[in-house]
Amino acid sequence: MTLRKRAFGLSIGVVMGLSVMLLTWILLLRNSPGEIMSKLNSVFLGYSYSWGGGVIGFIWGLIFGFILGVLIVWLYDFFCKMLYKEK
């Protein structure tokens, strides 16, 4: 069985992007100083601990999650072909 790379990548990307955005917004609503979330600006270019930064974090999370998801499926398919060769 092979997985569909784009579908899995998009699924992981949406979950990761929403996680970054919603976590940023929830912490902003709770008036948290956001010390940990503000460190994402060293990884995600343009991210800041703000309402707009949450949207930028969603975009970067989507991209990073998509790449990660495609890599996971590629490795899964590679190992399945290697371990379960048809005879």
N, C-alpha and C positions, 0 to 999 in steps of 0.2 A: 504494500500500500504506500502510495506517495501522497504527501500533503501538498496543498497548493500554497506556494511561497507567498504570493501577493496577498492572499486572503488572510493567512496567518500573520504576516508582517503588519498588515493594516489593523488587525485585531489587537495585537500587542501594542502597536503605536497609539491607537486610540485610548486604550486603557492607561498607558504610561502618560500620554499627554493630559488626559483628564485628571489623572492623579496629581500631577504637578500643579495644574491650574486650580483644581478644587482645594488642594491643601494650602496653596498660597492664599486663596480667597477666604477660606475658613479661618486661617490664622490672622488675616487682616480684620475680619469681623470680630474676633476675640481680642483685638488690640494687643496681639503678641508682638514682641520686638523682632521676631523673625530672624534670629541669629543664624540658625542652621539653614533656613531656606535662602537667605541672602548669599550663601556660599555657592549657590548654583550659578551665579554670574561668572565664576571662573571657568565653568564648563559650557554653559549656554550663552553664546554671544548676544548681548542686548537684554538679557534677563535682569530684572530688578525686583525687589520685594515690594510690589505695588499691584494695583488692579490691572494696569496694562502689561506689567511684567508677567502676570498670570497667563495672559493670552500668548505672549511670546514664549513662555514656558510650555504651553500646550503645543505650539508649533514645533519647538525643539524636541519635546517628548515624543511627538508623533513621528518625527524624522528618525530620532535615535531608536525608538521602539520598532519602527518598520525595519530598519537595518538589522537590529537584533533578532527580530522574528524571522526574517529571511535567512539569517545565518543559522538559527536554531533548526529550521526546516531543512536547510541544506545539509547540516551535520546529521540530522535524523535520517534523511534519505541515504546519505553516504554510509552510515553504519548499518542500516537495514540491508543495503545491497551487499555489504561486506560480510555480515554475519549470517544472512539468510539466503545464500546463493541457491538457485534452483538447480537440481541435478538432473 
